Amino acid sequence: MRQFLIRHKRFLITALLLVAAFFTYALNLRNKEHANPVERTVMAVTAPLAQGVAVTDGTLGHLWNDYIDLIEVRRENKELRKSVKRLNERIVADNEAVAANIRLKALLDLKGTLAAPSLAVSVIGEDSSAWFKTLVVDRGAVDGLQEGMPVLAAGGVVGRLVKVAPQSSRVLLLTDHASAIAAIVQRSRARGIVRGAGGGRCSMEFTVKDDDVKVGDTVITSGIGGVFPKGLPIGEITMVKKGQYGVFQTIEVRPSVNIGKLEEMLVLLQKAHE
């Protein structure tokens, strides 16, 4: 018998626990309103554990919800940043389109005042050296351009074509030392030659001392030489100096066109001696 009990100890203990649980349940059925001693003991032991589990479960639930909300906020912020970037790009493009329309309208107005046919060109490059200052434009021989043709902008004279390739050309600027344009002072009709002085400046040479020339006078093309039509704005006189010796005055001219901001221009489709 003893050997039997020892051999089946686990089974017997399990059976006794099941019987005890059954009797406990049976007693609880008779009195549902009052807990028995065993239930009170179990409740007293497990209540703090259940409360801790509930608190932990609530904390984890809040943390999980906060994490989900944070992921959603990050996603919304990412989408908002993309939307702001697209809007900024659209604003920049719209502003650029408005500025281009203003420039092209001014160029179209100039085109309407010219007797000779003209072709619009856009600046695609710049070439600076110790001797020459030129701009590269996007039209060439295939478009009918030839060397020597005058180039204008909405503000006035820009220069003339000096090198023409099949699909591009170079414009020698009026501020270059190699440039020379026959000119007159619009108010007094004093004559001279406007030459490039470098650094975005020009000078008016061969104007005699007796000619009436003042600071603020406008200088225009005279039409002599057949390169530029008569009456195109060249610039404004900023300095006049009459020395004691010599025959001519020293005159500085600020170009009407801002060379550094040129983007579109007109080329007059006429030869130099037409």
Long-range contacts (C-beta under 8 A, 24 or more apart in sequence): 103-154, 103-263, 103-264, 104-264, 106-154, 107-153, 107-154, 107-264, 107-265, 107-266, 109-154, 110-152, 110-153, 110-154, 110-266, 111-266, 114-152, 114-229, 114-266, 114-268, 115-229, 116-229, 116-268, 116-269, 116-270, 117-268, 117-269, 117-270, 118-152, 118-266, 118-267, 118-268, 118-269, 119-143, 119-144, 119-145, 119-266, 119-267, 119-269, 120-264, 120-265, 120-266, 121-151, 121-169, 121-264, 121-265, 121-266, 121-267, 122-263, 122-264, 122-265, 123-262, 123-263, 123-264, 123-265, 124-168, 127-170, 131-177, 131-178, 132-172, 132-176, 132-178, 133-172, 133-173, 133-175, 133-176, 133-196, 133-198, 134-162, 134-163, 134-170, 134-171, 134-172, 134-173, 134-176, 135-159, 135-170, 135-171, 135-173, 135-262, 136-168, 136-169, 136-170, 136-171, 137-168, 137-169, 137-170, 137-171, 137-265, 137-267, 138-167, 138-168, 139-167, 139-168, 139-169, 139-267, 140-164, 140-165, 140-166, 140-167, 140-168, 140-169, 141-165, 141-166, 141-167, 142-166, 142-167, 144-269, 145-169, 145-267, 145-269, 146-271, 148-227, 148-271, 148-272, 149-267, 149-268, 149-269, 149-270, 149-271, 149-272, 150-227, 150-228, 150-229, 150-267, 150-268, 150-270, 151-265, 151-266, 151-267, 151-268, 152-232, 152-265, 152-266, 152-267, 152-268, 153-257, 153-262, 153-264, 153-265, 153-266, 155-233, 155-256, 155-257, 155-258, 156-232, 156-233, 156-234, 156-235, 156-255, 156-256, 156-257, 157-181, 157-221, 157-228, 157-232, 157-233, 157-234, 157-255, 157-256, 157-257, 158-257, 158-259, 158-262, 158-265, 160-227, 161-267, 169-267, 171-265, 173-259, 174-202, 174-234, 174-255, 175-199, 175-200, 175-201, 175-202, 175-255, 175-259, 181-221, 181-227, 181-228, 181-234, 182-221, 182-222, 182-223, 182-224, 182-225, 182-227, 182-228, 183-219, 183-220, 183-221, 183-222, 183-234, 184-219, 184-220, 184-221, 184-222, 185-211, 185-212, 185-213, 185-217, 185-218, 185-219, 185-237, 186-217, 186-218, 186-219, 186-220, 187-212, 187-214, 187-217, 187-218, 188-212, 188-213, 188-217, 191-222, 192-251, 194-219, 194-234, 194-235, 194-253, 197-252, 200-255, 200-259, 200-260, 201-252, 201-253, 201-254, 201-255, 202-234, 202-235, 202-252, 202-253, 202-254, 202-255, 203-250, 203-251, 203-252, 203-253, 204-237, 204-251, 204-252, 204-253, 205-248, 205-251, 206-248, 207-248, 207-249, 207-251, 208-247, 208-248, 208-249, 209-242, 209-246, 209-247, 209-248, 209-249, 211-249, 213-237, 213-240, 213-249, 213-251, 214-240, 215-239, 215-240, 219-253, 225-272, 226-272, 226-273, 226-274, 227-272, 229-268
